Amino acid sequence: MNAFRVQYRDEHVELLVGADAYQQEGALTTFFRCPSDRQVVDSWSTRVASIRTDEIMSIRRLDGEIQPEPAVA
């Protein structure tokens, strides 16, 4: 499962699980889920989250490092 580790200027960290790509849209950086692991943002992409760009210190892609949680019976 794809994810991004976003570190903010105030040092807190957020994991955005399920995002495949991101791009800057004006004052925001928007993360997208893309069909078929294409990693290309197009009209078929779904927005996952938007964050003010000036609040972001770093973005790190975590390919396959995040494991889905097991289903609870």
C-alpha angles and dihedrals in degrees: 000000000000123000142162127224108216118194115197127212090253088060098250117130130217128191116216104200119195097026117127102181143003138205139179115258108185109295092351135076107215125200120211140196108222127202119253095003090284092145088211120120110227140139091292094057121107122221112239102176143340124213130185104260094219089060094057120095097175143348122209125186114225105199111192092339092109115074120203114248115254117257115260114230 
